[in-house]
Amino acid sequence: MADTEQKAPAQGQEAPAVVEKQTNCLGCNKPLKKLRSYYRDGKFYCTKKCWLKATKKKAEGGSEEAK
């Protein structure tokens, strides 16, 4: 039996969740190109500038919720 074969789940068990491939930048929502992508914290961005923009937005949103 090959390791690449997928086994059917036994009765009473759920099938594993399918992970979707990220196709757009999280900062600006532009389509990602293979030659030019920036990978940080398990996510893809189109450039470093978009990554910084997204992290600042996340930090601002988190500080407002704490108030």
C-alpha positions as CSV (number, residue, x, y, z in Angstrom):
1,M,0.0,0.0,0.0
2,A,1.5,3.4,-1.0
3,D,1.7,6.2,1.5
4,T,0.1,8.6,-1.0
5,E,-3.2,6.7,-1.1
6,Q,-6.0,8.3,1.0
7,K,-8.0,6.0,3.2
8,A,-11.7,6.4,3.5
9,P,-12.8,7.5,7.0
10,A,-14.2,4.7,9.2
11,Q,-17.9,4.9,10.2
12,G,-18.6,7.5,12.8
13,Q,-15.5,9.6,11.8
14,E,-15.5,12.8,9.8
15,A,-13.4,13.3,6.7
16,P,-10.4,15.7,7.2
17,A,-10.9,19.3,6.3
18,V,-9.6,20.4,2.9
19,V,-7.2,23.4,3.1
20,E,-7.8,26.0,0.4
21,K,-4.9,27.6,-1.4
22,Q,-4.5,31.3,-0.7
23,T,-4.8,33.2,-4.0
24,N,-5.0,36.8,-3.0
25,C,-2.9,39.2,-0.9
26,L,-4.3,39.7,2.7
27,G,-3.2,43.4,2.7
28,C,-4.6,44.6,-0.6
29,N,-6.6,41.6,-2.0
30,K,-4.7,41.6,-5.3
31,P,-4.1,38.2,-7.0
32,L,-0.7,36.7,-5.9
33,K,1.9,36.1,-8.6
34,K,4.3,33.2,-8.1
35,L,7.4,35.2,-8.9
36,R,6.6,38.0,-6.5
37,S,5.1,37.0,-3.2
38,Y,6.1,37.7,0.4
39,Y,5.6,34.9,3.0
40,R,5.3,35.8,6.7
41,D,3.5,34.1,9.7
42,G,2.1,31.3,7.5
43,K,0.4,33.7,5.1
44,F,1.2,35.2,1.7
45,Y,1.3,38.9,0.8
46,C,2.2,40.6,-2.5
47,T,5.0,42.8,-1.0
48,K,6.6,43.6,2.3
49,K,4.7,46.9,2.2
50,C,1.3,45.0,2.2
51,W,2.6,42.8,5.1
52,L,3.4,45.9,7.2
53,K,0.1,47.5,6.3
54,A,-1.8,44.4,7.4
55,T,0.1,44.0,10.7
56,K,-0.5,47.7,11.5
57,K,-4.2,47.3,10.8
58,K,-4.3,44.2,13.0
59,A,-2.5,46.0,15.8
60,E,-4.9,49.0,15.6
61,G,-7.9,46.7,15.6
62,G,-6.7,44.7,18.6
63,S,-6.0,47.9,20.7
64,E,-9.5,49.3,20.0
65,E,-11.1,46.0,21.1
66,A,-9.2,46.1,24.4
67,K,-10.7,49.5,25.3
